Every structure is written in structure tokens, then in C-alpha cells.
Amino acid sequence: HVQLVESGGGSVQAGGSLRLSCEASGYTYSPNYMAWFRQAPGKEREGVAAIYNGDNVRSRGSVKGRFSLSVDYAKNTVYLQMNTLKSEDSALYYCNRAGYIWGQGTQVTVS
């Protein structure tokens, strides 16, 4: 049974930081695609950052220089370090592995 468990969300003031974690269980391999998405109320889900083939990290323009994706393969965990948070970053954040496996989401609220 494959499962992704996200954590690290919360409420923070603008300019603050949070680090999201997404731990996978049931895996015996590392997929060549892992990513973070987010969805704000009334908006479509959008990609935030992704890593391809273990070393090619891409992120959307609005978070470049502020958000950083990293992976600890030994812990089967992908992280999203979020700095200098803005109110428009408020959303439910989801991790994704291999393109089709989703976590349950963790809420980020920036005031």
C-alpha cells in the first residue's frame, strides 16, 4: 500500500518561512518525478516545484528565489522550503510522486 504523508503546513505572517515535508511509505524505488502542487480556494491546482531524474529542479516563476525543493532519498522524503512567504502563497499544498500518486494536502496560510 503506497502512501504519502505531508506535514509542516500552518499559519505564518507575511515574510515568514515554512518547510513542508512529504514522506512516502511502501516504496522500494525513487521515482524520476516528484513535485509539489498547490490549490487556493476557487482556483485550479498549479505546480509549484518539481524534480526530474534526481537532479533537474524546476519551479514556477512566482516562487523562484523563495521556494526550494529538496529530496532525502534515504528517508523517502521530499521537502519544500518556503521563505519570504506572501499572502498569495496561501493554499492547500500537495505532494506528488511519479505523476499519479498524491498526498492528502497540508494547509499553508499567510497573513
Buried (B, 14 or more C-beta within 10 A) or exposed (E): EEEBBBEBBEEBEEEBEBBBBBBBEEBEEBBEBBBBBBBBEEEEBEEBBBBEEEEEBEBEEEBEEBBBBEBEEEEBBBBBBBBEBEEEBBBBBBBBBBEEBBBEBBEBBBE
